[in-house]
Amino acid sequence: MDVIPIILFAYARPDHLRRTLACLRDNQVPLIYAFSDGARTPEKASKVDQVRDMLRAIDWCEVVCCERKSNLGLGRSILTGVTEVLSKHKSAIIFEDDLICVPGTYEYLCAALDQYKDDDRVMSVTGWTHPLVTPVDVSDKPYFDGRAESWVWGTWARAWHGMEINAKTLMELCKDQGIDIDRYGADLLYMAKMELRLNIWAVRFLYLHILKKGLCLRPPWSMVEHIGWDSQGTNATEAGIWEAPSLKPSPPIPAQWPVPVEHPECAHLWQLSADKRPTMIQRLYRLIRHLAGHFYQLIS
């Protein structure tokens, strides 16, 4: 199996990055492409310098650093960085500087990328899921979802083709083909309309999956935690319903991987969980699933 690199995007949060790097070291990651965005304001320059010092100091794996002279922002930074690395490698796993993972995450995702590398039905893999969107009959095996993920995810160069098209255009192409653009939550419509203004990127990947009827492999429980719910973040400032149970050890790598077929509950779970303005029934559902997730964590 070829070495699968980590693509790491960092900005101006050295405290968060320190935890992310510790996880990557514990996972024995062999190769990192680190993209350090330039300071957006003079006040951020010292934090950016600290981040770059930390990246340059890595001595436990091979590192290729790209230090941006200007500030691209999250969306443009990820789109250009992933495109660049996937022009050199067949696949990669992507981290941001506010994501941590348990030991075994890298091995698990690498195994998944190797397993489905030649299967066009699968467009991505991820280490993140949440009780709100995990089907109830999932045990310790991964499952397939038609909605892609942006928190610790992996993909192949073959699946990245089409990412030069903006989300609104991809959404219109879905409509032209009679595909329900709200199938995986009404939040996608809002994000597609705001993609360029907010300089975000993930909704583009989600609609590319939907247009191509591609699937994302999710673990049975999350191996990943978002630690950026604070004032330092640009696009995520509070967890809200996405507050997650404490991380458990990584699930076992399957002896037999599942056939790429979407779990029938996935779309409905996203419709209930991801709408921008939930109904009272949706709010109640979220509360029950959220409490159930914490209860499951306690008994397990």
N, C-alpha and C positions, 0 to 999 in steps of 0.2 A: 504494500500500500504506500503510495506517495505521501510525503510529508504534507499535512494539511495545516496551513498557517492560521494563526489568529490575526485578524485585523482589528486593531485597537484604536478607538477614537477618543482623544483627550482634549480638554480645553483648559480650564483654570480652577480645578478642584483637587489640589494635591492630597488632601485628606481622604477623599473618596478614592482617588487613583491608587493610593497606598494599599487599600484593602483589595481593590481589583487585582493589582499586581501580585499580592500575596496569594490570592486564589489561583492565579495562572501559574505561579511557581509551584504551588502544592499539586497542581494538575500535571506538572512536568511537561509543560508546553515547550516544544522545541524551537519554534520560529514565530516571531511577532513582527508584523508590519504596524508601526505606531505612527499615527497621523496626529500631530499636535497643531491645533488651529491657532492662528494669530490672535493677539489681543484685540477685542472690539473697542475698548476704551483704554486710555492711559492707566486708569485705576486697576485694570486687570493684568497689566504687564508683569508685575512681580509674581503673581500667581502662575502665569504662563511660564515664566522663567523657572519657577520651582518644579513645575510639571516636567519641563524639558530636562532639568537636571536629574530628576528621578528616572526618566526613560533612558538617558545616556548612561546611568549608573547600573543598569541591568547587566548582570554578569552570569546569570544562570541559564540563559538561552541565547540564540542568535536573534538580534534585533536590527531591523531596517527602519530608521527614523525618517520621517518627512515632516519638517518644521515649516509650517505655512508662514509666509511673510505677512499676509493679510488675513483678515477674518472672513472665512467662507460661511460660517454658521453651520448648524447641524446638518440640514438637508443637503446642501451642496457638498459639504465635506464628505458625507457618507457616499453619496452618489459617485463622486469623482474617485474617492479612495477605493471603494469596492471594485469599480470598473477597472482601475489601474492594476490592482492585485490579481483580479480574475483574467487579465490579459496574460499573466505569467503562470498562474496556477489553475488547475481544473476545478478546484473547490476551495472554500475557506469558511472559517467560523468568525463571526463578528461580535465584538464586545464594545461597549461604551464604558466610560470611566465612572459610571455610577451603578455598575452591575457586579454582583459577586455570585459565586457558585460553589457547590460542594465538590470535594474530591471525586474524581471519576467522571465528571461532566465532559471533559475534553475527550476522553476515551470513548464514552457513550456516543457523542455526536460524530466523532470520526468513524465509528463503526457504522452508524446510520448512513453517513455520507458515502461510505464505501459500498454498503449494501444496495443502495438505490441509485448509484451513479449513472447507470445506463437506462433507468426507467423514467421516461418523460412524464409519467403521471405524477411523479413526486418532484416538486419544485423547491422545497426547502425542508429543513429540520429545525427544531428549537429545543432548548433546555427549559423553557418556561411554560407553565400552565397555571390554572387557578381553579379552586373548587367551584366557582360560579360557572365555569365553562367546561368542566370535566364531566363527561357522561357518567352516570351512576354505576354502570356495569363494568367500568374500567378497573382492573385489578392491579397487576404489576407489569402489564404489557403496554407498549406505546400504542397510540391510535392516530388516525388520520383526520385532519380538519381542513375544510376548504378555505379557512381564513388564516393567512400567514401571520408571522410574529416578528416583532422588532427587538425583543429583549433576549439577547444571546441566541443567535440563530446561525444556521449555516446554509450555504447554497452552492450551486455549481455554475460554471461559466455558461453552460448551455441554458440554464434557467434564468440567467440575468439578462439575456437578450430581450429587448423591448423596454428596458428601463430608461431609455432616452425619451420615451413618450410620457407626457405629464399625466397626472391622475385623472384630471377632468376629461381629457381625450380618451383615456382608457375606459372611463365610466361610460362615455357616449358610445364607444365601440361595443361595450356590453349591452347597452340598450338596443343598439342596431341589431344585435343577434338575439334579442328577446330574453336576455339574462336579467333576472331581478337584481337591481343594484342595491336593494335594501336587504338582501338575503342574509347577510352576516352582520346586521345592525345598522340603524339609521345614522350612526356616528360617521360612517364612511362617506356619506354624501356631503356632510359638513366639512370633513377634512379634505376631501377632494377639491371643494370650492376654495378652501383657504390654503391649499398646499403651497402655492408660489408666494403668497403674501406672508405666510408664517415661516417659510423656508423649512418645511418639514418634508419627509421623504417616504415614510413607511406606507402611507395610503396608496402610493403608486405601486408598491410591491404587492399589496393586498389585491388591488384591482387587476394587476397583471395575472395573479393566480386565478382570480375569478374569470377573467376573460379566457384564459387558456384551460380552464377547468383543472388547474393544478392543485396538488395537495401539499399540506405541511404535516410532517410527522411530529407529534407532541408526546412528551413522556407521560406516564401515568400520574405522576406528581411532580411538582416543580423542583428542579435542581438549582434554580436561579432566584435571586432576590434583588429587587430594585432598592438601592439605598439613597436615591437622589431626591426623596420627597422633602425638600427644604428650599429655602430662599435662594440657594445657589443655582438651582436648576432653571432652565429657560422654558421648557415645555411641560415639566411635571413638578408641581409644587405641593400636592397633597395626595395621599394614597386613596382616600375616600373608600369606595367599595372594593378597591383592588388591594387593600391591606391583606397580606397573605399570612397563612400559618407559618410557623417556624420551619426552616428547611430540615428535611430528613436526608439520610444517606441516599446516594444515587440509586435508582432502580437497577436491577440486574440487566445486563446486555442479553437480549433474547437469543436463545438457541435457534429459534425459528422466527424470523421477522414477519410481521403481518402483511397480507396482500394489500396493495394500495387502493383501498375503498374508504370513502369518507364515512365516519360514524354517523348514523342517521339523526342523532340528537344535536349535532354540533351547531347547525344553522339556527335552530330554535333557541339554543342556549345563548348564542350571541345576540339574537333579537331581544331576548329578555334582559340581557346584562349590559349591552353596549349602547342602547338608545340614549340620545342626548336629554330627552325629557320623558322619563319613565312614567308609566301609569301607576296608580296605587297598587295594582296587582303585581306589577313588575318590581316595585319597591319592596313589597312583602316577600316576593320570591327571592330577591337579592338578600334580604335579611336572613331568611331561613337557610339559604345555601351558605351564607357567610358564617352563621353560627354553627352549621353542620360541619363546615371545614375545620373550625376551631375544636369542636367536640371530637371529630375524627383524630385530630392531632393529639388530643389528650389521651384517648384510649389506645392509640397506637404507639 
